[in-house]
Amino acid sequence: MKTLIFLTTAGCHLCDRAREVIAQSSVQPLRLQAIDIACDDQLIERYGLRIPVLRSASGEELDWPFSAEDVQALMR
């Protein structure tokens, strides 16, 4: 199973839209590990203006806006 880390926070409407795009990708099976950046000051500093962000197991990051095709490419 492929895993993506999803950097997000509560009340983020762009994050909600990003979840929809991720669900539309044909990468299956997919495990989405959500991390709320509000729980860590370093994450807030690094990602506060960038969320939502997807990170692959290799550390490659994909900033919003992204498409289902971008998600697929990230998983390759």
N, C-alpha and C positions, 0 to 999 in steps of 0.2 A: 504494500500500500504506500502510495506517495504522500508525503507530508509537506504542507506549506504552513509557515507561521504568518499569522494575520495580526498586524499591529493596529490596534483600534482603541476606542474609548466609548463610554456610554454617551448616548445622545448625539452621536455623529451621523448625520444624515448621509454623508458621502460614504461612510462605512457600510450603511445599510444598502446603498446602491452597489457598492463593491461586492458585497455578499451575493447579490443577485447575479452579477456578472460572473463570479466564480462558479456559482451553481450552473450557469449556462455553458461553462466550458465542458468539453468532452473528456476531461481527465478523470478517469474513474478506475479503481476506487481512489478517493482522495480524502485524506485526513486534514482538517483545517484546525490548527492549534491557535486559538485566539489569545492574544496577550493585551491586556488593558494597560496602556502606557501611563495612566493616571496613578498606578501603584508604584511607580519608580521614577524618581527625579531625573535620573540619567536618561531614561527613555523619553520623558517629557522634553528634555533639552534636545535630544537627538531627533525625535520624530514629531514633536508637537505641531509643527507647521506642515508636516508632510503626510500625515495619516489620511486615508488608509494606505498601508504599505504591506506588500507580500514579500516574504523572504523564503527562498528555497533552502533545502538542506545544505547546499554548497555555500550559502551566504549571499547569493545574488539577490538584489532587491528590485522590486517593481513598485514605483510610486503611482498613485492615482493621478490622472485617469488611465485606466487600462481596459483592454477588451478581453473577451473570452479567448481570442487567438493569442493575446499576449500571455495569458495564464498558461495556455498550452505550451508556448515557447519556453516559458520559465521552467516548466517541468521536464523539458528535454535534456 
